[in-house]
């Protein structure tokens, strides 16, 4: 019964993900972490299935499920702030790891350890599944911007946001080319210069 009581409390806490806002520097693209996480999970599963990737898809889905859990306690850090050097990557990672340790204590030791290990695997970005989810996380953010008709003054950041993640998972290059093509059209629509360096991947 105690385990179930803890589980009930855990569900109350993760409810807060529905209120954590993303894109703080670009409110026109506002969404919640819960919305982002759900779509990342869907993209992880469906892309892996459709591309028939040689990987543990269920494990990848689990990683996607927990990858932003620390935001329950620390909120979302807009990547533009990191990109512009206003927030330290090390400080962000330290804060999130501390939060994840606290979150893992809300459930049984067995489940808590599993959730923390999945999140840590994502952070380390060494396994095939973690690299894939990292790419899906980036592509989800780009697609969120592309599906919006709102003007984006920071397309210079968006256009290369997933480059490193795709290089770490090259099977996604053909898929990524679609995103690049759509971004190029957005550049043209906004009267922005498309640079050769954007085509390097």
N, C-alpha and C positions, 0 to 999 in steps of 0.2 A: 504493500500500500504506500509506503514511504517513497518508493521509486516512482510510482504513478503521480504522487503529489508533486515531486520534483519536476516531473515531465510537464505537468499542468502549468507550473510556474515558468518553466522554460518556454512554453508556448506563449505565455503572457509577455515575456521579454522579447522574443523574436517578432512579436506583433509590431514592435517599434520600427522594424525595417520598412514598414509601409509609410512611415512619416519622415524617414531620412532623405533629405533632398540632395540631388546631384546637380552638377553644372552651376555651381554658385556664382561663377564669373560670367556665365551666359544664361541668365534666367529664362530666356526665350526657349531654351531646350530643356527646361526643368522636368525632372522625373524623380521617382523615388528609387532607393536602392533595391527594394523588393521588386519593382518593375524591371529594373535592369537585370537582377539575378534570375528572375523567371525566364526572361528572353535568352539570357546567356545559356541557361540549362537547355532550353528548347533548341538553340542553335548548336550546342555541343552534341546533343543526341542525334538530331536530324542530319547534320553535316557529316558526322562520322558514319552514319548508316548509309547515306546517299553516295558517299565517296568510297564506301566499303573499306574503311581504313583498318589496318592491322593494329588493333589496340584493344584494351579492356574498356569498352564503352561505358559500362556501368560504373567503373571506377572513375572515369572522366566526369560522368554526370555527378557523382558524389563530390568531386573536387569543385565543380562549378557551383554546386549547391551551397558550399560553405565559404567560397572564396572571398566574400565581402561581409561575413558575419561580424567581424570586429567593429564595423560601422554602427552596430547597435549601440556601442558605448562611446565611440570617438567621432562618429559622423563621417561623412565623405570628405576626402581631400581632393579638391578639384585639380586634375592633372596639369592644367594650365599654370597653376601656382607653382608646381614643381618645375615645370618646363621653363618658367620665367625666373627660376632661382629664388622664389620668395619663401618656399618651404623646403626644408632639408629632407631628402629621401631617407636618410638614416633615422632622423627623428620620427618620421612617419611610420617606418617599419617597426621601430622600437615601441611606439605607442600602440600600434595595432597588435603586436605580439602580446603585450601585457593585457590588452583587452580580450584577446582570444583565450588566454589562460584563465581569465576570470569567467568567461562565458562557458568554458568547458567544465567548470566546477558546478554549473547549474544542473547537471544531469549525473547519471551514474558514472563511476570511474571508467568503466569499459567504454561507454558511449562518448564520454568526455574526451578520453584519450584518442579515440578514433577521429572525432571531429577536429581536434587540435592537429593530429598527424596529417590529416587531409589538407588542412589549411597550410601547414608548414611545407608540405610537399609542393603546393602551389607556389608558395613564396620562394622556395629553393629553385624551382623551375628546371629540374634536372631530368625528370622522367618524361617519357613520351606523352603520357596523359596530361601532365602538368603543362607542358609546352603547348599542347593542343588547346587546352582550356584558356591559357594565357592569350592565345591568338583569337579565340572566340570572344573573350572579354573585350579585346580591342575592337574587333569587327562589329560587335554589338553596339559599341559607343559610336562608331562611324556610321553605322546604318541608322541609328537613332537620329543623327544629324541629317543624313541624306533624305530620310523619309519626311522630314519637316520642311516646310516651305519658308521657314524663317531664315533671314540673312545671317551668315556666319562671318564675322570680321576676322576670325582666327583660323581660316582654312589652311593657312601656312603650317599650323600645328596639326590639324586633323589629317592632312594629306599624307603625312609620314608617321602618324601615330602608331600604326600597326607594323611598320616595316621590319623592325627587329624581331617581333614575334613571328612574323611570316618566314623570315630567314631561318628561324629555329624550327620551323615546321614547313619545309619546302613543298610538300604535297598540296598545300593550300594556295600556292602561287596562281594557278589558273582561276581559282575562285576570287582571289584578291584582285586580279586584273579587272574583274567586273566592277569592284568598288572603285578602283582607280579611274576607270572610264566614266563612271557616274560623277566622281569628284571633279574630273576635268570639265565636264559639262557644267557643273556648279560654278567652277572658276570662271568659265566663259560667261555664264549668266550674270555673275556679279562683277564682270569687267576686271577680273584679276589675272595677273600673269601666271601662266603655267610654265614652270621651269623644268629644264632637262633632268635635274636631279630627282624630280618626282617620279621619273620613269626608270630609275635604277633597279627597281624590283618589280 
